[in-house]
Each structure stands twice: as structure tokens, then as C-alpha cells.
Amino acid sequence: MTTTVDQSAEPVAPAADPTTLVSRPAPSTAVEQPRRVGGSRREDTLALGGSAATGLSLAFLLFGWLAPLSGPLGFAVVAYLIFLLVHSVLVWMDASGDGVPPWPVVRDRLLTVVLTSAAVLLFSALVLVVGFTALRGWHALPHGSFYTQDMQAAGPLDPVTVGGVKHAVAGTLIQIGIALAVTIPLGIACALYLGQVPGRLSRFVRTIVEAMTALPSIVAGLFVYASWILMLGFEKSGLAAGLALSVMMLPIVIRAADVVLRLVPGTLTEAAEALGAPRWRTVWHVVLPSARSGLATAVILGTARGIGETSPVLLTAGATAALNVDPTHGPMMSLPLAVFTFVRSPQPAMITRAFGTALVLLALVLLLFTLARTIGGRGPGHLSPRQTRRADRRSQHDLQRLTAAAGTEVPDADVPTPDPAPDLAPDLAPDSAPAEVD
């Protein structure tokens, strides 16, 4: 018997030895984590501390041993620049090991450090100014005569217990009240005109307002002095000082109010006009309430500019040591002018009165700021519980008025309306009965 072997069949490969198999790594399932842009890590804190220590150490070496440098300002600048350089290098080294481009991380951390340093510097300057003023003028504040007396019976050699700033406080309140009475309606009306009536004239007015922002205070005082006192023949008074302060405050209020009114969403005004409201009603009931908090901030900025002015008051109201509450006759004192008058004297008691008057001015500005924020309320869309209840009552009143005009009765909002009874199925007529199906 002959056996035939198929030569075309491929040879069968021998079975592989399990011990000779090479194990391949499984595909990685790790997900790339995004870079954190907020918060701080332990490495970031150590990098900041090490960079600060390096900057101080190298600055000490440069200013004490290696280079002929001197001065505290130069030492601070050199130490800060070395700190920024070392911190950038440390952040670059840390970010290079994460597999991401290091330059965006370095730029982000460097700008964060610079902006934080600027904020700390400004806050430190504010604390230093207020603290130094409080330290020098604290001895005048505990005495009641400092608030209830004027300087008519006090001399430069009298102690702090004699005389006070009653006349200056009254003069400041009267002058700033006159300035606000002139500035608030004119400033808000002009800002509404710039935003609601576009055209060539509005662009011209905006240019004039921006130019008046940089107007020196002495020029405003000279303008009111020449026009109100010399040309019209009125005497120096608190009214003239209030007009001069209003010239200083008006461009600040207009610019700030214009920016705030531009932030009101256009959809609100479009919805009001779509309902048929005229332009004045849209402005009065939609635009102004929505920007009320920002308008209060604009008034605060203008008040802060005007309440600290000295030269316009000196030119238009003069200076006096007696109390004068009549804004139309006679010279009138103010707190900034009182500080200027007191600090010119070399006597320690007068210097103490000057710093105490400055503290009273700071307290008055803080009081006006708090009052303006309280009147301004919250931002648009953020209502207090009282405002919410008032809005609900107005909505209910409007609903009753509209439905009364339509001839229907409105149910009370506090009483729940019962659900109507379900309709019963009508009786089937005999002729409509379904036919029986066999």
C-alpha cells in the first residue's frame, strides 16, 4: 500500500514553549491630568520662601560686601528683582518635570507674584498713612471740647483741651451738601444723555468731560472766584465753595455713571420698549434701578474727590475761626482747610489738632461711604427680603389692576384656589348606546 504525501501543504509550526514567550506591556490607561491654575502646593510655598531668602541674602551681600551700594530703596528693589528671578527659575525647574511646556506656568506664577506684591504694597501704604495719622492725632480725640468748640477763643499756645473743629465739620457738611445737590442730578442726567442719545454732540460732551477730569483744583477755584465773586459781585461764602467743589466732582461722577449705565443689559431696555413703554419710563423704571448700586459708587468717588480739596475752598470761602452755618454770607471753614491752617503752626498742640482733624475727616468720609452704600442697595438681581416683599406687593397690585380692567375677578394670592371638580361623563342617550355584536 502506497502512502501519498501532499507536498503543497504548509508545514505546521511547532508549538511555542510557554517559557520563551515575551510579555508585552499592557496599553496605558492613564489620563493626562490638567494643570492646576489655582490654589497652592507645598512646593509653591517652599519656592516662595526660598526665593525670598535668596533675594535678601544676595542683596545683603551686594550692599554690604561685594558692591559699593547703599540706601534702603535700592536694597528693596534689588532684593525684589533677585526674588523674582530666582522664583522664575524654581518654577521653570518644577514645571519641566511634569511633561508640559514650562513657559506658560512660569508666566502665570510670575504675574501672580507681581500682582500680589502690588496689592500688598498699596495696602501697606494705606495702613501706614492711617496708622501714622492716628498715632499723631489720637491725643486730641478723647476731649469733648474738640467736637463742641471752635477756634475763636483758642490761641496757638493753648492746650488741646481748648478749642475744636466744630466750625470745620459744619462747614464741610454744608459745602459738600451743596456740591452734591448740584452734582448728582447734573452728573446722572449728563451720563444718561451720553448713553441714551448718541450723536456728534454726545461725543463732544464726552470729550469735554474727559478733559475736565484732569482739571487742577486751583483752576476750578479761580473759575468760581472770577465768575461768582468778581463778575457777579457775590461775597465769599460756603455757597461759592460748594459750587467750586461741584466743578471738581462733576466730571468724576459723569464718567463713573456713564460706565455703570453702559453695563445695564440691552435686553432689559429692549423688553421694556417692546411692551410699549416710552423712553423716559424705561430709563426711570429699568435703567436707573438696575444701575443704582453703581451710581452710588460714582457719587462716592465724586464725594471723595471734593471733600478733600483745600485750594478751591480757600479762594471761594476764605478761612475763619468762628462757627458759620449760613452758606450765603461770610467766610466758612472746612476740615481740609483747618488741617492746612493747623499744620502751619510750629506748636505741638496745633500739630496734634491738625492730625486729629485729619482723623475726623477720615471718619466723615467713611460715614458718607457707608450711607451711600446703604442707599445704593445691592446690585441688579440681588434683592433684600424687604425689597422682595415690596416687589411681590407691586406685582399683585398690577395683576389686580389689569384683571379689573378686563372685567374679571382676581383671587387673593394668600388663599389657595381649590382644584375644580372633575367633569362627570354625560349619560349616554338610548340611541347612542353601543350595538351588541354577535
Rosetta blueprint (number, residue, H / E / L):
1 M L
2 T L
3 T L
4 T L
5 V L
6 D L
7 Q L
8 S L
9 A L
10 E L
11 P L
12 V L
13 A L
14 P L
15 A L
16 A L
17 D L
18 P H
19 T H
20 T H
21 L L
22 V L
23 S L
24 R L
25 P L
26 A L
27 P L
28 S L
29 T L
30 A L
31 V L
32 E L
33 Q L
34 P L
35 R L
36 R L
37 V L
38 G L
39 G L
40 S L
41 R L
42 R H
43 E H
44 D H
45 T H
46 L H
47 A H
48 L H
49 G H
50 G H
51 S H
52 A H
53 A H
54 T H
55 G H
56 L H
57 S H
58 L H
59 A H
60 F H
61 L H
62 L H
63 F H
64 G H
65 W H
66 L H
67 A L
68 P L
69 L L
70 S L
71 G L
72 P H
73 L H
74 G H
75 F H
76 A H
77 V H
78 V H
79 A H
80 Y H
81 L H
82 I H
83 F H
84 L H
85 L H
86 V H
87 H H
88 S H
89 V H
90 L H
91 V H
92 W H
93 M H
94 D H
95 A H
96 S H
97 G L
98 D L
99 G L
100 V L
101 P L
102 P H
103 W H
104 P H
105 V H
106 V H
107 R H
108 D H
109 R H
110 L H
111 L H
112 T H
113 V H
114 V H
115 L H
116 T H
117 S H
118 A H
119 A H
120 V H
121 L H
122 L H
123 F H
124 S H
125 A H
126 L H
127 V H
128 L H
129 V H
130 V H
131 G H
132 F H
133 T H
134 A H
135 L H
136 R H
137 G H
138 W H
139 H H
140 A H
141 L L
142 P L
143 H L
144 G L
145 S H
146 F H
147 Y H
148 T H
149 Q L
150 D L
151 M L
152 Q L
153 A L
154 A L
155 G L
156 P L
157 L L
158 D L
159 P L
160 V L
161 T L
162 V L
163 G L
164 G L
165 V L
166 K H
167 H H
168 A H
169 V H
170 A H
171 G H
172 T H
173 L H
174 I H
175 Q H
176 I H
177 G H
178 I H
179 A H
180 L H
181 A H
182 V H
183 T H
184 I H
185 P H
186 L H
187 G H
188 I H
189 A H
190 C H
191 A H
192 L H
193 Y H
194 L H
195 G H
196 Q H
197 V L
198 P L
199 G L
200 R H
201 L H
202 S H
203 R H
204 F H
205 V H
206 R H
207 T H
208 I H
209 V H
210 E H
211 A H
212 M H
213 T H
214 A L
215 L L
216 P L
217 S H
218 I H
219 V H
220 A H
221 G H
222 L H
223 F H
224 V H
225 Y H
226 A H
227 S H
228 W H
229 I H
230 L H
231 M H
232 L L
233 G L
234 F L
235 E L
236 K L
237 S L
238 G H
239 L H
240 A H
241 A H
242 G H
243 L H
244 A H
245 L H
246 S H
247 V H
248 M H
249 M H
250 L H
251 P H
252 I H
253 V H
254 I H
255 R H
256 A H
257 A H
258 D H
259 V H
260 V H
261 L H
262 R H
263 L L
264 V L
265 P L
266 G H
267 T H
268 L H
269 T H
270 E H
271 A H
272 A H
273 E H
274 A H
275 L L
276 G L
277 A L
278 P L
279 R H
280 W H
281 R H
282 T H
283 V H
284 W H
285 H H
286 V H
287 V H
288 L H
289 P H
290 S H
291 A L
292 R H
293 S H
294 G H
295 L H
296 A H
297 T H
298 A H
299 V H
300 I H
301 L H
302 G H
303 T H
304 A H
305 R H
306 G H
307 I L
308 G L
309 E L
310 T L
311 S H
312 P H
313 V H
314 L H
315 L H
316 T H
317 A L
318 G L
319 A L
320 T L
321 A L
322 A L
323 L L
324 N L
325 V L
326 D L
327 P L
328 T L
329 H L
330 G L
331 P L
332 M L
333 M L
334 S L
335 L H
336 P H
337 L H
338 A H
339 V H
340 F H
341 T H
342 F H
343 V H
344 R L
345 S L
346 P L
347 Q L
348 P H
349 A H
350 M H
351 I H
352 T H
353 R H
354 A H
355 F H
356 G H
357 T H
358 A H
359 L H
360 V H
361 L H
362 L H
363 A H
364 L H
365 V H
366 L H
367 L H
368 L H
369 F H
370 T H
371 L H
372 A H
373 R H
374 T H
375 I H
376 G H
377 G L
378 R L
379 G L
380 P L
381 G L
382 H L
383 L L
384 S L
385 P H
386 R H
387 Q H
388 T H
389 R H
390 R H
391 A H
392 D H
393 R H
394 R H
395 S H
396 Q H
397 H H
398 D H
399 L H
400 Q H
401 R H
402 L H
403 T H
404 A H
405 A H
406 A H
407 G L
408 T L
409 E L
410 V L
411 P L
412 D L
413 A L
414 D L
415 V L
416 P L
417 T L
418 P L
419 D L
420 P L
421 A L
422 P L
423 D L
424 L L
425 A L
426 P L
427 D L
428 L L
429 A L
430 P H
431 D H
432 S H
433 A L
434 P L
435 A L
436 E L
437 V L
438 D L
